[in-house]
Amino acid sequence: MQSLYEELFLGPLGQESADDRKARVAAARDVLAHLRESAEDDQISAADAAYAEALSRAVRLRPRSRRQALRGAA
């Protein structure tokens, strides 16, 4: 199960429409801006901002299908 931060900054595990992605990315930018502002006075917000920034630079790896896994094992 992915966390709310992972879903917000990496996107859902499944498909995402272009409109949904655009809305999610805009929300992620707003959340990150708020965390950065709060980080000036709050260490927990600073840690959350660092985590959010790291997630925003990450690339979600798609799990291999069972078929791909079996081909790779042969």
Rosetta blueprint (number, residue, H / E / L):
1 M L
2 Q L
3 S L
4 L H
5 Y H
6 E H
7 E H
8 L H
9 F H
10 L H
11 G L
12 P L
13 L L
14 G L
15 Q L
16 E L
17 S L
18 A H
19 D H
20 D H
21 R H
22 K H
23 A H
24 R H
25 V H
26 A H
27 A H
28 A H
29 R H
30 D H
31 V H
32 L H
33 A H
34 H H
35 L H
36 R H
37 E H
38 S H
39 A H
40 E L
41 D L
42 D L
43 Q H
44 I H
45 S H
46 A H
47 A H
48 D H
49 A H
50 A H
51 Y H
52 A H
53 E H
54 A H
55 L H
56 S H
57 R H
58 A L
59 V L
60 R L
61 L L
62 R L
63 P L
64 R L
65 S L
66 R H
67 R H
68 Q H
69 A H
70 L H
71 R H
72 G H
73 A H
74 A L
